[in-house]
Amino acid sequence: MESRAPSTLSMTEFPVPKGVFAEAAVSVHHYTQKLFKFRMTRPRSFRFRSGEFVMIGLPNAAKPVFRAYSIACPSWDEELEFYSIKVPNGPLTQHLQKIKAGDMILMRRKPTGTLVNDALLPGRRLFLFSTGTGIAPFASIIRDPETYEKFETVVLTHTCREVAELAYGQELAALTYDDPLVGEEAQDRLTLYSTTTREASAVTGRITHLLNSGKIFEDLGIEPLDSTKDRCMICGSMGMLHDTKSLLQDMCFNEGSNRDPADFVIERAFAENDS
C-alpha cells in the first residue's frame, strides 16, 4: 500500500534544529506489518557516497530522536529513499511508520559509513551479505556505475524470516536490471540470492550456514570465497554481523575501513537496531 496524497498531519510546531535539513515525504510504501520504505525530497546541497547512512528524525519534539538510516538509492537520485522496520514502541519508528506524503522529515547534514567502495581493495567479485533492512545500503551500491567498474560480478544475498519480507530485495533487483544507467551491466553481472530462516522458500537457511556448507556456491554455480580476489560487505543484525565477520576472518579476509581499505567491511549503525 503506497501513500502519495498530501497529508493533513502537521509536524511543524517544533523548530528545526541547527545543522539539520527539513524535507517532505514524497511517498510511503508498506510491504508488511513490520517493513516499509519512504522517499523524501533531497536537499540541493546534499551529497553522499553510495552505501553511506544519515541520521533521520521527526519534528515531533523539542529534542527530536534521531536514528541511523542507510540511504537506499544511488547517489545520483533526485530523491532520497529509506527502508525501515516498524518497532511498535521504538522512540522513532513508532511515529515514522505513520508518516504520509507531505509530512516533514528531519535529516542531519553529514552522511557517513563504511559500506563504500573506497573501503575495499580492488577485487574480482563483490559479495553483499544482508539480513532484513540491512539490504538498504546495497540498494545504493548495486545501482552505482563505480561498482561495475571495480568488480566483474556482484552477488547480493538477502536473508529474512518470512517470504513476504523478501519483496523489497526482489523489487530492487528488478529495478536495477531495468536501470537506464547500470541495467545492461547488472543483467550480466548482478545476482540476487534470497533466503528465509523461518518460512519455507526456494532456499532456506541462515547465510552463514549456507556459506559454511558451500550450498550458496553450489546453487549459483560459482567458486567458493577466496580472500585473494573476493571482497565483501556485511549489513544486518548484530548477531549476523558477528558470525559473518568471524567466518570471513577464518578464511583469511581482513577487515577494512575508509582509512585502511581491505577485504571486507561491516556496518553497525543502521535502522534495524532502532528500539
N, C-alpha and C positions, 0 to 999 in steps of 0.2 A: 504494500500500500504506500503510495507516494503522495506527498503534500506539496503543492506549488501555489495554492491560493494564498493571498495576503492574510496574515494573522491578525486577529483582533486583540491578541495578548500584547500588552505594552510592558517592556522591561527597561525603560529608560528613566525610571525615577531616581536611580542612583548615579552619581558622577562616574565618568570613565577614568580609571586610574592612570597615572602617568606611565609612559613607556608601553602603552597598550593600544592596539588597534580595536576599533569598534566597527564590526561589519555585520551585514544582514545575511540570514539564512536564505538560500535560494531554493533548495528542495530538501525533502526528508523522505527516506525510503526505509520502511521497516521490513526486515527479512523474516524474523521470527519474534517470539515474545522476549527474546534475550539479545537480539542483534539488530542494529540499524546503521545506516550511513546518512550523512548530511553533507550538503555542499553549501558554500558560503561565498560571498563576494571576496575578491582578492584585492588587497591594498596595492595601489600602483607602484609603490616603492618597495614592496616585499619581494625578496629574492631568497631562494633556498636551493640546496643540492638535493637531488633525488635520494630518498632514504632518510632524510632528517625529520625531526619532530619539533613541535612547538607546544607551548603551554596554552590551553584553552580554558575559558571560564564563561560565566554568565553575569550580567549586570543586575543581579537579584539580591545583593547585599552590599553593605558599606565596605566590607573586605571580602571580595569575591573569592571563591575556591577555584584554583587552577589545577589542571592535571595535564600530564604529557600525552600528546596525541601525535602519532606518526602521520605525516602528510601523504595521503593515499592518491596522489595524482602526480603526473610528471611536472617538471619544473617550468615547462612552457604553457601549462594550462592557464586559461584566463580566470578560472575559479579555483577554489580550494576544496578538496574532498577529505572527509574523515570517516573512519569506520569504527564503531563503538559497541561495547556490550552495554546491557542495561542492568545496573545494580540497584535493586529496589530501595535500599537505604543509603546508597552511595552519596557522599556530600555533593558531588557534581552530577553524576548520571541520573539520579532520581529526578532531576529537573531537566537535564539536557535531552533526555529521551522524549520530552513533551513539547519540544520546540516545533514551530511551524514556519513555513516560508514567510519572510518578513521580520521575524524576531531577531533581536540583536544578539551577537555572539562576540565575546572578547577574546583577543589573541595577543599574547606577548610578542614583541617585535623581533626577538632573536631566535632563529632556528638553530638546532644543534643535533648531534647524534653521531654514532659510529658506523651505522649501516650505509656507508657510502663507498663508491668505487675507489676513491682515493685511499681508503684504509686497507686495501688489498694489494698484494703484489701481482704482477702480470701472471696470467694462467690460461689454461685451455678451456676448462669447464667451470661454470659458476653454479653452485648449489645453494638454493634459498630455502631454508628449513623454517616452517612456520606452524604455529598452532593457533586456532581461534582468530582473534583480531590481530594477532601478530603478523598476519599477511599484509597488513596495511602499508608498511614501508616498501614492500616488494611490489605493490601496485604502482609505485613510482619508479622503482628500479627497472622493471621489465618493459616500461614504455620510454626509457631513456636511450637515445641513439648511442650514447657512450658505452652502454653495457654491451651492445653488439659489436662495437669497435674493439673492445678489450677481450671479449670471450667468444669462442667458437660456438658453444652451446650453453643453454641456460635451463636448469631443472628447478622448478618451483614445486615444493611439497607443501600441502595444506592438510593438517590433521585436526578434526573436530570430533565431538562426541557423537553427534547425530547427522544423518544425511542432509537434512534441511539446512544445516549450518555451513555446508559446503557451497551454497549457492553463490555467495559473493565471489569466491575464487573462480568458480566456473564462468560467471558473468565477466569477471576481469580478464580471463584468458581469451574469451570470445571477442571482447572489445580490443584486446591487444593484437590478435590475429587480423583484425579488420582495421587496425590503426593506419591512417594515411602516411604517418611518419616512419613507423618501425614494423608495420604489418608484414611486409614481404620477408624481412629477416626473421621475425617471430614465427611465421608459419613453418619455416625450415629449421629453426634453431631453439625454439622455446617449447618445453614440455611441462604440463601440469600433472602432478601426481597427487591425487586426493585420497585420503584415508579416514576411516572413522574408528572410534575406540569403544563405543557402547552399542551402537546400532549397526546391524549387518549392512555391508555395502560391497562394491566391487573389490575393494581392498580394505581389510580390517586389521588394525594394529597400530600401536604407537610407532612413531617414526624411528625411535632408537632401536626398537625390536626389529623393524624392517631393515635397518642398516646392519645390525649385528648378524642377522640371519642371512643377509645378502638377497632377500626377496625383492627389494626395490630394484636392484641391478638386473635380476633375472626378469622381472616384469617389464623393464624398459629396454632390455637387451643391450646394456652398456657395461663398461668395465667398472669394477669397484673403485672406491675413492683412492686417490693417490696424492699424497701431500706435495709431490714434486711438480704437479701440473694442475691440480684442482684447488678451487677457492670456495669458501663457504661463508654465508651469513645466516645468523640464527635469531629468531624473534618469536617469543611465545611466553608460556607460563614460566615461573621461576624454576619449577622442577624440570621442565623440558630444557631450559637453558643450561642448567647444571649438568644434566645427563648427556645432552648432545655435546657440550663442551668437553666433558671428560672422555667421551667416545672419540672425538677428534684428536684430543691430545694423546690418547693411547695409540693413535695411528700416525703420530709424529707431526701433527698440524700445530703451528704456533699461532697464538692469538695476536691480532694486530690492533692498531689504533690510528687515529688521524696523524699522530706524530711519528708513529713507527709501523708502517704497513707490513702485513704478514699474510698468513694463510687463511685465517678466518676471523670474523668479528661477531660480537653479540650486542644486543640492545636490551638493557634492563628497564629503561623508562618508557613505558607505553601504556595505552588506555586500559588494557586488560587488568592492570593492577589497581584500578580505582576501587575504593571501598567506602 
